[in-house]
Amino acid sequence: MTAELDLALDGLVPADLGSEQTESVLWAADLKVLAAYHTAPHRSHSYVVAHDTSATWGVPGAPQLVSIEVARDFSLGTFTLESEYHAGLPFAQAWLIERGCPPDKIALAEGDFVKAADEQTLRLEQAIREGGQRYEVLDTWTRDDAPCENWTLVRDSAAADNPVRVFLAVVDPAARTYTVREGAFPDEGTARQWLEDRDTPLPQPPEDHRDADGVRRRVALARSTRAPRATACGLDALPAPFTSAGQRPGPGRSL
């Protein structure tokens, strides 16, 4: 379940102009909390990811997730407040983690959210959350009607080849799942052209090809060094039969 934002700033004043300006543009009625962590025992710091419901009616493609960090100094009666908008949840979480939020404390709150469809999605999201300052965000786009998707265009400081990356998240409303995929490009212009045309598959990062080549080499080496398998012709070479209906595997469901 989502909840309306409450920054708990009663009795406190902004510590600086930046905090005052940030407070003035964050309309609590428009923001629904998706994840939040408050330090104990005095709640001196808060870290929040919220959905800005007003973004749907604003500039087309505008990001709809906002990360919010609050630091309260009760001895001085002041607070500092920072926020940043993002298209993808892992980027919103990474922004807060970089500012001191424990990674395990900013997961989605229990609620009716779409789920990651596969391990590749989970792996990419984890890499983004743990990336620190690795990814320089260049642009984003969010579409909340069919086809529901968002993308984040970044420059990857850790990439030796094709450093401009696109993280594309696509929602399957029928299955209530989503996927995240990473594409690699030599420069920003090429990436933007792909996003505009979509006439070829999303190009895989070079490191993915190298990983796949390494797996194939290891498999080939294992096969070449494996002892020859003896040929068995008796009944003991046949698969054991299922002894009950309960042991028979059911049909799989494709995502």
N, C-alpha and C positions, 0 to 999 in steps of 0.2 A: 504494500500500500504506500502511496506517496503522501506527503504532508506538506502544508504550506510552510514557507521559510520563516523562521524566527531567529534573528541574529543576536538576540538578547543584549541589546545595546542601551537599554533603559538606564538613565543616570550617568551615561558616559558621553563624552564629546570626542569628535575626530581629533587625532593627534597631528594631522597634517592635511594639506589641501587635497592631496591625492585621495586620502581616505574619505574626505568630505564629498568629493566629486563621485567616487564610487558608490557611496551610500545613496546619493541623489538619483542614480540611474538604476538601482536595483529595486524594482517594485515587487514587494513580497507577495502580493496577490497574484502576480503572474508566474511566480516561481514555485515549482513543485519539487520537493526534496526527493532525490533518488538514493543518495547515500550520504551519511554524515558521521563525523567522529568529533567528540568533544573531550579535551583532556580532563583528567580527574586529578584532585578532587574539586578544584576551584573553577573549572571551565575557563581557564585563561586563554586557551586557543580552540578554535573551531575550524573544521575542514568540511566543506560541503560540495557535493555535485547536485545540481538542480536542473530541471527542464524548464526552459523559458517558453511557456505556452503562447505568449504573444508573438513569438518569432514566426509562427505559422502565417500570420497576417501581415508580416513585414516584408522586407526586401527578399525577393525570391532567391533561394539557395543559402540564406543566412544560417550560420550555426545555431543550434537550439539548446546546446548544453553549456552550462556555465559552472566553472570552478570558483569557489569562494573561500578565502582564508581570512579569519578574524583573529587578531591578537589583542587581548584586553589587559590594560594596566590598571588594576583596581586602586592601587596606591595613589595614582595620579588622576584617576577618573577619566582615562582616555582609551581610545581604541585605534588600531590601524586596520585597514580593510583593503584587500586586493581581490580582483576577479579577472577571469579570462574566459572567453567563449571558445568552444571546440565543436567539431562535427562528430567526433567519435568518442565513446566513453573511455577507452584506455588512454587517450590523450588527456582527457579531463582528469583522470586519476593520476597520470604521470605528473601533471602540473602540481598537484597537491603533494604527492610523494616527494618531489624535488624540494618542496618547502617544509618538509619535516613530518608529514603525515605518515604514520606506520602503514606499510602497504596492505597488511591484512585487515586494516580498520576501515578501508574505504570501498569495500565491495558493495554491490547493489543491496539495498534493503530487501527484506522478504516482500514479494509482491508478484503481480501478474505481468512478468516481463518475458520477452522472447528469449530463447536459449541459443547458445552457440551450437551450430550444427555438427561440428567435427573437431578433431584434435588440432588440425592445422589452424583453425580460427583461434583456439585457446592458446596455441604456441605463439602466434603473431601478437595477440593482445598482451601476453605476458612480456614479450620482448619490448613492446611499446611502453608498458608501465615501468619496466626496469631500465629504460633507455637513458634516463637522466637528461643530459643536454645533447644527446646524440642526434635527435631529429630537429631540424630547423623547419618549422611549418611555413610554407610558402602560400598556400591557399587552401580553401575548403569549399565543399558544396553539400547541401542537405536537401533531399527531396522526400517529403512525407506523404506523397500520394503515389499511386502505382506508376512505375516500379519504385518501391520504397528503397532508397539507398542513400549513403553518404560516402564521400571520399575526402581524404586528406592528402595533399601534395606536400612532400617534404624533401629536404636535402639531408642525406644520411652521411654524417661525418665519418662513420666507420666503414663505409663501402669503398673498396678499392676500385671497383668498376661500376659504371652506370649508377652514379650516386644519387640521382633524382628518383624518388620512389613515390608510388601511389598506393595508398592503403584504401581499398574499396570494400565497403560493407554493404551487403545486399540482404534484405529481409524477405523471407518466404512467409507471407501472412497465413497461408493455409496450414503450413506445418508449425507455425509460431516459432520459427528458428531463423538464424541469420548466419551468413558466412563472412569472413574477412579474408581477402587475398591481397598479396603484395606484388606490384609490378615495378620493373626497373627500367630506367631510361637514361640515355647519355646526357640529356640536358632538359631544362624546363620546357622549352618550346616543343620538343618531341613528345613530352608527357602530355602537354596541353592539347596537342593535335590528336593524340590517341583518345583522350577524354572526350573530345569533340566528335570524333568519327566512330570509334568503337567498331572498326571494320576488321580487326584482327584480335586474336586472343590476347589477354593481358600478358605481356612478356615477363617470364620468370626472372628472378634475380640470378646473376651469374653464380653466386655461391650455392644456390639450390642445384644447379646443373653439376657443379663440382661435387657436392655431397652425393648426388645420384650416381655420378661416375665412380666415386669412391666405393659406394655400396656395391656396384656391379663388379668392380675389380676384386673386392673382398670375397664376393660370392663365387666368382670365377676361380680365384685362388683356392678357396675351400673345396670346390668341386675337383680341381686338378690334383689335390693332395689327399683326397678321400680314398680309402681302401675300396677296391672293387666289391660290389655287392653280390653275394652269392644268390644264384637263381634257385628258387624253391618252387616245387611243383606239387607238393602235397596239400592236403586240406588245411594244414596249419598256416599256409600262406594266405588264405582268404580272410577278409575282414570278419571280425566277430559279428554275428547277427544281433539286431535289437531284440531284447528279451521282453520288452513291454512298450506300450504306446507312450508311456511317460518318458522313455529314454530317447524318443525320436525328436530330432531338432525341428522346431517350427519354421515356417517360411520367414525369411528376413524381410525387413521393411526398409526400403531405400529412402535416404534423405535427399 
